[in-house]
Amino acid sequence: MQFKLKEEEIIDFLELNFPEEHFEKGRLLVGQNKQNELHIFYLGESFKACVFTSFKTFEHRLAESITEGALQRITLKDGLLYRKMYIEFVADNFKYGTSKLLLSDFQNDNYNAFIKGEKERVIFENGKFV
């Protein structure tokens, strides 16, 4: 059982599931909704996927690719105590909130790189990164 999410292990899991794709660090964002399963999104320029991970054990259960056109918009919000992520798909919307105290180093670094110092920012819309 792990006690911390590790970016290298998540990328290794993605490479096992999608050997034809190339993955790079700095492209993962973690979606947390209370103590439900974690949704770890890989947001590459040409390939996107979601890794479903147990909240309590950090075991990766499943990796699914996100089909082109299914993802509509991703918005990040930096709050006082929580960081929020809103993901809009064609068929459904997801809202995540993660306590700043629980963020691992890679989560914090990747989030900061995507939000670029703003309090709220749309990072993906209409099929491309903004």
C-alpha positions, -999 to 999 in steps of 0.1 A, spaced: 0 0 0 13 35 -9 9 66 11 17 91 -16 9 95 -53 40 94 -75 40 109 -109 65 84 -123 42 54 -112 12 70 -128 30 75 -161 43 39 -160 7 27 -155 -4 48 -185 25 34 -206 15 -2 -198 -21 5 -209 -13 26 -239 21 14 -252 17 33 -286 15 67 -268 43 89 -255 38 104 -220 57 133 -204 58 147 -168 39 178 -159 7 168 -177 -12 152 -148 -40 168 -128 -57 149 -99 -94 152 -94 -106 145 -59 -142 144 -47 -142 138 -9 -130 102 -2 -143 88 -35 -120 73 -61 -94 97 -75 -96 107 -112 -60 114 -124 -62 131 -158 -33 130 -183 -36 160 -205 -12 157 -234 -14 178 -265 -27 150 -287 -37 122 -262 -58 125 -231 -66 98 -205 -80 92 -170 -65 69 -144 -90 57 -118 -72 53 -85 -83 42 -50 -84 71 -25 -73 49 4 -46 27 -11 -35 47 -42 -38 15 -63 -45 23 -100 -76 4 -110 -82 14 -146 -69 37 -173 -92 49 -201 -85 72 -230 -106 103 -235 -119 104 -270 -113 134 -292 -142 158 -289 -156 143 -256 -138 169 -235 -153 204 -237 -137 226 -211 -114 224 -180 -115 253 -155 -91 256 -125 -99 278 -95 -74 286 -67 -93 291 -34 -80 299 1 -80 264 14 -89 243 -17 -80 240 -53 -109 233 -76 -111 217 -110 -142 217 -132 -142 193 -161 -170 195 -187 -176 166 -211 -202 164 -238 -223 139 -217 -214 150 -181 -197 175 -158 -174 168 -129 -164 191 -100 -133 183 -79 -118 200 -48 -85 192 -32 -73 206 1 -40 225 -4 -26 206 26 -30 172 9 -14 181 -24 18 162 -34 47 180 -49 39 170 -85 2 179 -81 12 213 -68 38 219 -95 15 208 -124 -15 228 -111 7 259 -109 20 254 -144 -16 251 -158 -32 280 -139 -2 304 -145 -6 325 -113 -43 334 -119 -71 328 -94 -93 312 -120 -84 300 -155 -99 280 -183 -70 258 -195 -88 238 -222 -117 247 -244 -131 237 -278 -106 209 -284 -74 229 -276 -54 243 -247 -59 280 -240 
